Amino acid sequence: MFNPTAPVNEQLALYSDLFMLIAALVYAAAFILFTIDMATASATIRRLEADLAAQRGQVRTAPAHETVGVAVGGSTAVGASDSDTARPAAAEPGVDADDDLVDEDMDYTGGGRRPVANVAVAVLAVGWALHAFAVVARGLAASRVPWGNLYEFMTTGALVITTVYLLFLFRKDLRFVGTFVTGLVVAMMCAATMGFPTPVGHLQPPLQSPWLVIHVSIAVLASSLFALTAAMSVLQLLQDRAEKRAAAGERSWAFLRLVPAAQGLENWSYRLNAIAFVMWTFTVIAGAIWAEAAWGRYWNWDTKEVWSFVIWVVYAAYLHARATRGWTGARAAWLSIVGFLCIVFNYTIVNTYFPGLHSYAGLPG
């Protein structure tokens, strides 16, 4: 796991830096494509509405002897008359502008054909492959896990965020949040490569512990889920405002018709935040155990420890407020966003400018 006596493979380290840069450029291309998909939402909406209208037309023009009526609760009533269930295609009024094109389970009612977004996902997958090679190569070059300093933490974190997003795409259509996710990944890659460049090297003695693998890896995964929920919370606020404008008869951004309802986004954010909160709780506990092994005390009131606890408190307050139904809607979304901003502050400002037991040249602990 750790071999502090092994020489650094400089050639492999150079390949890692090169592929990291290429991956950042590919991610930037994916971000541009997702943004184009967002900007051309009107054309996408027209296609979805046409698909939905066609589906409705096929149902309503079915032969009389094949027609069944749908009873309340989802059961079917056989033998309904033509006048009750069938309507000629010419009478099809089309799709109302207020019809939902995506439900709360993130399934598109019209099939969801979005070629630009599909290309963006493919480009993102290519960037992920390049990025994964760069992270693995850096670990092999240093003969240790590749998250021993702030540069490595941010690049590995960006890889995990991309991995989680791509895995979710296999189950749910999250293309609507692609612009936000890829934008965050690009920002993290730029910050790592330009703001915190760190040559490949061995870890300082306090970090040469199996707890680095356990503590930091879970922290990275939890932070990645928090990043995804923060993006969904931002969209929830936008969608909530759009729904209020629609209720008042005002027009809003067309792209938001491709986004689930604010309540659906809130529900999914809550579920993911609950999972990430359990991981963050484990991170704090593991960090305390590691602190006792390294410094002789479970809690030292170090700046990093305090802010890790602050993050835990913010998300605990979010889950409690949301579960008691006292804080829902925009207030819950803002709490989720504030929690993620605390994470960003913890891993950038605290690591860089606040002296403490975790100050190993910007190394996370």
C-alpha positions in Angstrom: 0.0 0.0 0.0 2.8 2.4 1.0 6.4 1.9 0.0 8.3 5.0 1.1 11.6 3.5 -0.1 10.5 2.8 -3.7 11.9 5.3 -6.3 9.4 7.6 -8.0 8.7 6.6 -11.6 9.3 10.0 -13.3 8.3 8.7 -16.7 5.0 7.4 -15.5 4.5 10.6 -13.6 4.9 12.6 -16.8 2.4 10.5 -18.6 0.0 11.0 -15.6 0.3 14.8 -15.9 -0.1 14.7 -19.7 -3.3 12.6 -19.5 -4.6 14.7 -16.7 -4.4 17.7 -18.9 -6.0 16.0 -21.9 -8.8 14.7 -19.7 -9.4 18.3 -18.5 -9.7 19.4 -22.1 -12.1 16.6 -23.0 -14.2 17.4 -19.9 -14.3 21.0 -21.1 -15.6 19.8 -24.5 -18.3 17.8 -22.7 -19.3 20.8 -20.7 -19.7 22.9 -23.9 -21.9 20.2 -25.5 -24.1 19.9 -22.4 -24.4 23.7 -22.5 -25.4 23.6 -26.2 -28.0 21.0 -25.3 -29.3 23.4 -22.6 -29.3 26.3 -25.0 -31.2 24.3 -27.7 -33.8 23.1 -25.3 -36.7 24.5 -27.4 -35.9 22.1 -30.3 -35.6 19.2 -27.9 -38.9 20.1 -26.3 -40.6 20.1 -29.7 -39.3 16.7 -30.5 -40.5 15.3 -27.1 -43.9 16.9 -27.6 -44.1 15.4 -31.1 -43.2 11.9 -29.7 -45.8 12.3 -26.9 -48.5 13.4 -29.3 -47.7 10.5 -31.6 -48.0 8.1 -28.6 -51.3 9.6 -27.6 -52.5 9.5 -31.2 -51.7 5.8 -31.5 -53.6 5.0 -28.3 -56.6 7.0 -29.3 -56.9 5.7 -32.8 -56.8 2.1 -31.8 -59.5 -0.2 -33.4 -62.8 -0.3 -31.4 -62.5 -4.0 -30.7 -59.1 -3.5 -29.1 -60.0 -0.5 -27.0 -60.2 -0.8 -23.3 -61.2 1.8 -20.7 -59.0 2.7 -17.8 -60.7 2.8 -14.5 -59.7 4.8 -11.4 -56.7 3.3 -9.6 -55.1 1.9 -12.8 -57.4 -1.1 -13.4 -58.9 -1.6 -16.9 -62.6 -1.8 -17.9 -63.1 -4.0 -20.9 -65.9 -3.2 -23.3 -65.9 0.6 -23.2 -67.6 2.2 -26.1 -65.8 4.0 -29.0 -67.1 7.3 -27.9 -65.7 6.8 -24.4 -62.2 5.7 -25.3 -61.3 6.4 -28.9 -60.8 9.6 -30.8 -59.7 10.1 -34.4 -56.2 11.4 -34.9 -57.5 14.5 -36.5 -59.1 15.5 -33.2 -55.8 15.1 -31.4 -55.1 18.5 -29.8 -51.4 17.8 -29.4 -49.5 18.3 -26.2 -50.3 21.2 -23.9 -47.4 23.4 -23.0 -48.0 22.6 -19.3 -47.7 18.8 -19.7 -44.7 17.3 -18.0 -42.1 15.9 -20.3 -40.2 14.2 -17.5 -41.7 12.7 -14.4 -40.4 12.7 -10.8 -38.6 9.4 -11.4 -36.6 11.2 -14.2 -38.2 9.2 -17.0 -39.1 11.1 -20.2 -42.6 10.7 -21.4 -41.7 11.0 -25.0 -38.5 8.9 -25.2 -36.1 11.7 -24.5 -34.1 11.8 -27.8 -31.4 14.4 -27.3 -28.5 13.8 -29.7 -26.3 16.7 -28.4 -26.7 15.5 -24.9 -25.9 11.9 -26.0 -22.7 13.0 -27.6 -21.8 15.0 -24.5 -22.2 11.8 -22.4 -20.0 9.9 -24.9 -17.3 12.6 -24.7 -17.6 12.6 -20.9 -17.0 8.9 -20.9 -13.8 9.3 -23.0 -12.6 12.0 -20.6 -13.3 9.6 -17.7 -11.2 6.9 -19.2 -8.3 9.3 -19.8 -8.7 10.7 -16.3 -8.8 7.2 -14.7 -5.5 6.3 -16.4 -3.9 9.6 -15.2 -5.0 8.9 -11.5 -3.9 5.3 -11.6 -0.6 6.2 -13.2 0.1 8.8 -10.5 -0.5 6.2 -7.8 1.7 3.7 -9.5 4.4 6.3 -10.1 4.5 7.1 -6.3 3.8 3.5 -5.1 0.9 4.6 -3.0 -2.7 5.7 -3.2 -3.2 8.8 -5.4 -4.8 11.1 -2.9 -2.0 12.2 -0.6 -2.1 16.0 -1.3 -4.6 18.6 -2.3 -3.8 18.2 -6.0 -4.4 14.5 -5.9 -7.4 14.9 -3.7 -9.1 17.2 -6.1 -8.2 15.2 -9.2 -9.3 12.0 -7.6 -12.5 13.7 -6.3 -13.3 14.9 -9.8 -12.8 11.4 -11.1 -15.2 10.0 -8.5 -17.8 12.7 -9.2 -17.7 11.7 -12.9 -17.8 8.0 -12.1 -20.9 8.5 -9.8 -22.6 10.6 -12.5 -22.0 8.1 -15.2 -23.1 5.2 -13.1 -26.3 7.0 -12.2 -26.9 7.5 -16.0 -27.3 3.8 -16.3 -30.3 3.9 -14.0 -31.8 7.4 -14.3 -31.7 10.0 -17.0 -29.6 12.7 -15.3 -28.6 14.5 -18.6 -30.4 17.6 -17.4 -27.8 18.1 -14.6 -24.8 17.4 -17.0 -23.9 21.1 -17.4 -23.6 21.5 -13.7 -21.6 18.3 -13.0 -19.2 18.8 -15.9 -18.8 22.4 -14.9 -17.8 21.4 -11.4 -15.4 18.8 -12.7 -13.7 21.2 -15.0 -13.4 23.8 -12.2 -11.8 21.1 -9.9 -9.4 20.0 -12.6 -8.3 23.6 -13.4 -7.9 24.4 -9.7 -5.8 21.3 -9.2 -3.5 21.7 -12.2 -3.2 25.5 -12.0 -3.8 26.3 -8.3 -2.3 23.3 -6.5 0.3 21.6 -8.8 2.3 19.1 -6.7 5.1 16.9 -8.1 4.8 13.2 -7.5 6.5 12.2 -4.3 6.3 10.2 -1.1 4.0 11.0 1.8 5.2 12.5 5.0 5.4 10.0 7.9 2.0 10.9 9.6 0.2 10.1 6.4 1.8 6.7 5.8 -1.1 4.9 7.4 -3.8 2.5 6.2 -6.3 5.1 7.6 -5.4 7.4 4.6 -7.0 4.8 2.3 -10.0 4.3 4.6 -10.6 7.9 5.8 -9.9 9.9 2.7 -11.5 7.5 0.2 -14.8 7.6 2.0 -14.5 11.3 2.3 -14.0 11.6 -1.5 -17.0 9.4 -2.2 -19.2 11.3 0.3 -18.1 14.7 -1.1 -18.9 13.5 -4.7 -22.5 12.6 -3.7 -22.8 16.0 -1.9 -21.6 17.7 -5.1 -24.3 15.9 -7.2 -27.0 16.8 -4.7 -25.9 20.4 -4.6 -26.2 20.6 -8.4 -29.7 19.1 -8.1 -30.6 21.6 -5.4 -29.5 24.5 -7.6 -31.8 23.1 -10.3 -34.6 22.7 -7.7 -34.4 26.4 -6.9 -34.6 27.3 -10.6 -37.4 24.9 -11.2 -39.3 26.1 -8.1 -39.1 29.7 -9.4 -40.2 28.5 -12.9 -43.2 26.7 -11.5 -44.3 29.8 -9.6 -43.9 31.9 -12.8 -45.9 29.3 -14.7 -48.7 29.4 -12.1 -48.8 33.2 -12.6 -49.0 32.8 -16.4 -45.5 34.0 -17.0 -42.9 32.3 -19.3 -39.7 30.8 -18.0 -36.5 29.2 -19.3 -37.4 26.5 -21.8 -34.7 24.2 -20.6 -36.5 23.7 -17.3 -39.3 21.7 -19.1 -36.6 19.0 -19.5 -36.0 19.0 -15.7 -38.1 17.1 -13.2 -40.4 19.0 -10.9 -38.9 20.8 -7.9 -40.5 18.2 -5.6 -39.0 15.3 -7.5 -35.5 17.0 -7.4 -35.9 17.6 -3.7 -36.8 13.9 -3.0 -33.8 12.6 -4.9 -31.5 15.1 -3.2 -32.8 14.0 0.1 -32.2 10.3 -0.6 -28.6 10.9 -1.9 -27.8 13.3 1.0 -28.9 10.6 3.5 -26.5 8.1 2.0 -23.7 10.7 1.8 -24.3 11.7 5.4 -23.7 8.2 6.6 -20.4 8.1 4.7 -19.4 11.5 6.2 -20.2 10.3 9.7 -17.9 7.4 9.1 -15.3 9.8 7.8 -15.4 11.9 11.0 -15.2 8.8 13.1 -12.3 7.3 11.1 -10.5 10.6 11.2 -10.8 10.6 15.0 -9.4 7.1 15.3 -6.5 8.1 12.9 -5.9 11.2 15.0 -5.5 9.1 18.2 -3.0 6.9 16.4 -1.0 9.8 15.0 -1.2 12.4 17.7 -2.4 10.6 20.8 -5.8 12.3 21.0 -9.1 11.5 19.3 -10.0 15.2 19.0 -7.6 18.1 18.9 -9.8 21.0 17.9 -7.7 21.4 14.8 -9.2 23.8 12.2 -9.8 20.9 9.7 -11.5 18.8 12.4 -13.7 21.6 13.4 -14.9 22.3 9.9 -15.4 18.6 9.2 -17.7 18.6 12.2 -19.4 21.8 11.0 -20.2 20.0 7.7 -21.6 17.1 9.7 -23.8 19.5 11.7 -25.1 21.3 8.6 -26.2 18.1 6.8 -27.6 16.7 10.1 -29.7 19.8 10.4 -30.8 19.4 6.7 -31.8 15.8 7.2 -33.6 16.5 10.5 -35.4 19.6 9.1 -36.4 17.8 5.9 -37.6 14.6 7.7 -39.8 16.5 10.1 -41.4 18.2 7.1 -40.7 21.6 8.7 -38.2 22.7 6.1 -39.0 21.7 2.6 -38.7 23.3 -0.8 -36.3 26.2 -1.2 -35.2 26.2 2.4 -34.1 22.5 2.2 -32.3 23.2 -1.1 -30.4 26.1 0.4 -29.3 24.0 3.3 -28.0 21.4 0.9 -26.1 24.1 -1.0 -24.7 25.6 2.1 -23.4 22.2 3.2 -21.5 21.7 -0.1 -20.1 25.2 0.1 -18.7 24.3 3.6 -17.1 21.3 2.0 -15.5 23.5 -0.7 -14.3 25.9 2.0 -12.9 23.1 4.0 -10.8 21.5 1.2 -9.6 24.8 -0.3 -9.4 27.7 2.1 -8.9 25.7 5.3 -6.3 23.4 3.7 -4.4 26.3 2.3 -4.5 29.2 4.7 -5.3 27.8 8.2 -2.4 26.4 10.0 -2.9 23.2 12.0 -2.2 19.6 12.5 -3.5 18.9 9.0 -1.2 21.4 7.3 1.1 19.2 5.3 1.7 21.6 2.5 -2.0 21.6 1.7 -2.5 17.9 2.3 -5.9 16.7 3.3 -6.2 14.6 6.4 
